[in-house]
Amino acid sequence: MDAIKVDSKLTVENWVNEYSDGLYSWAFYKTSSKETAEDLVQDTFLAAYNKIDSFKGNSQPKTWLFSILNNKIIDYYRLNAKTTKKTVSLSEDKGYEISEGFFDESENWKSTTINPIWNQDEELLDNPEFNIVLKHCMDDLPENWNFAINSKYLTNKKADEICQDLNITVSNYWQIIHRAKLLLKKCLELKWV
């Protein structure tokens, strides 16, 4: 093995030791799957090793690795979006079925009463128990719906970026966001109240 390859291998080994935990935490946060997060981090380090020559040191190694990881996460959701386009998953069907129950034949709300828990929404976000229930409800959403909600509300991504990440149209994106919010509301009202 030549000296450059040995240096590259040692550099990536050091990065693995230094940045694995942070990368894994981010991947797990974005995917909610231990196995997927582990695979994405492994793919990130493999890509870094294969492209180490392109790393010029203009940014910190951590920044470069997180950039690679974010691209891997986007690729993961794009691949899933393509496969779920062909066959809609049971959970998405169920999502549509449940959210259809909110409207009558004329597309008007069936019920206009507001649950009293929503009058205290500011305080709810400061409540750790509520946040645990919210996380469980979000985890129950179909995968692409969860990604869209997380991207829009937690990472403040723009709609066109999310559409590109999921490989969907803008109208499909807004429908997903709307239905995901309805399911979250129903889940929270059932599990929190």
Beta strands, then each sheet from edge to edge (+ up, - down):
end
